[in-house]
């Protein structure tokens, strides 16, 4: 993966450390692995960010930040990848997750009309919630592992290509 491209869009550690609302974290933000742009940190960031993007939960960005700190992944990228599921993409993503969960649980897919009311939610939460979360965990796990492996593969491929180009240039 091109480091220069990523460095252009990821905020610097100094910029994040200067945000006063994050001072309560103390020295956690000084961990160098949270800011490195290397194959391992970026692949772990994709694993965390993609996984949490497909799980319906509040505070996904906060969970991604804690996951990045726990697993020494690139913090800004982990948090940014959670935005795969944004207000425009959430309905199709979570409906697909629900259908996968219903298939895994061998339940029929319920046709329903969403109503924003406590009565509707309390009646349907178990009926829809269990297949939704089972499907979300399955889809999130598969996509996170695939993204991790794809990043590892693409990064290695890029490094090999760069080595070949340098060797060809040095031989001429």
Secondary structure, 3 states (H helix, E strand, C coil): CCHHHHHHHCCCHHHHHCCHHHHHHHHHHHCHHHCCCCHHHHHHHHHHHHHHHCCCCCCHHHHHHHHHHHHCCCHHHHHHHHHHCCCCCHHHHHHHHHHHHHHHCCCCCCCCCCCCCHHHHHHHHHHHHHHHHHHHHHHHHHHHHHHHHHHHHHHHHHHHHHHHHHHHHHHC
